[in-house]
Amino acid sequence: QVQLVESGGGLVQAGGSLRLSCAASGSISSSTTMGWYRQAPGKQRELVARITIRGGSANYADSVQGRFTISSDNAKKTVYLQMNSLKPEDTAVYYCYALVGTIRWGQGTQVTVSS
């Protein structure tokens, strides 16, 4: 059973930064894809960024390209999302996920960006 524990959300002013962490436990291999989705009120959940746990190339939504950076620590089975130059439209609940045959979700962490 895979479990994902997120941390690092909060309230920040526009232009500020936050760093999210997602620690995985259970059947995670170095080739597992992990990443982050987000869901704003009244909107569908959207992919923000993804990476394989061993690192390498990452993929980003156009809306966060150049501002957000996803990284991973294979030994710790942890992925990070560094969010810089935050905008009010980045306000959402951010969900960590892992693809392990099926998709597993973290509990979600609130990110609020004030203008």
N, C-alpha and C positions, 0 to 999 in steps of 0.2 A: 504494500500500500504506500503510495506516494503522498507525502504531506508537504505543503508549502506554507511558510510563515513569512509574512511581509512586515516591513517596518519602514519608517522614514517619512510618512506623509505629514501634512500639517498646513498651516496658513502662512502665506508669504505675499509680499507686495509684488506687483508687476515689475519685471526686470530682475527679480531675485532668483535664487537657486534652491533646489532641494535634491536630495539623493535618496532613492528608494532602494531597499534591499529585499531579496527574496531567497530564503534558505530552504533548500529541499532536503528531504530525508526519504529513505526507502529506495526503491528500485530505479535509481537514476544512473545512467551511463554517460560517458564523455561525449557520446554522439546525440544525446537528448537535446531537442530544441526546447528552449525556454524563452520567455519573453513577457511582454506586458500588453494588456489591453486596457482601455479606459472607457468609462460610460458616464456621460454627463446627463443631468436630468432631462427626461423627455427625448433622449437620443439613443440610437443603437450603440451597442458596444463596438469599439473599433480597435484594430491592431495599432499599437504604438511602435513597438520595436521587438525584434527577436534575434536570437543568437544560439549557436550550439554551446553546450556547457563547456566544451574544451576550448572555446574561443574561435577566432577566425572571423570571417565576414559576417556582418550584421545587416539587417534590413530595417528601414524606418518608414513610417508614414511621411508623406510629403509635408504635412503640417508641422512636423517636429524636426525634419532634416536640418542639420546644422546647429540645432539648439540642444538636442538630447543625445546622450551617448550611452549605449548599453555595453556592459562588459560582464565578464564572468570569472569566477575562480573555481577551477575544476576540483581542486583539493577540498574546498569547502562546500562544493555543490551549491554555489550561491551566484545569483546574477544581480547586477546593480543597474540602476537607471539614474544617470546624472542628468538633471534637468536644469538648464541654464536659460537665461532670458525669458523667464516664464511670463505668460500672457494670461489675462482673465479667461480667455477661451480654453486654456489648459485645465481649468477647474473641472474635476471629475473624480469619480472613484476609480482608482487604478488597481487592476487585478493582475497578479502574476499568474502565469500558466506554464504547464509542462506537457509536452506531447509524449506520452508513454503508452502507445497503442490507442489510448483514448486521451482526452484532454482533462487534465487536472487543474483545478483553480485554487488560488489562495483566497483568503477571506476578504481581501480588498482593503485599500487604505485611501482615505480621503485626502485629496490635494485641492486646496482652495487658494486661488490667486486673486488678490484684491487689486482694484485699479487705483 
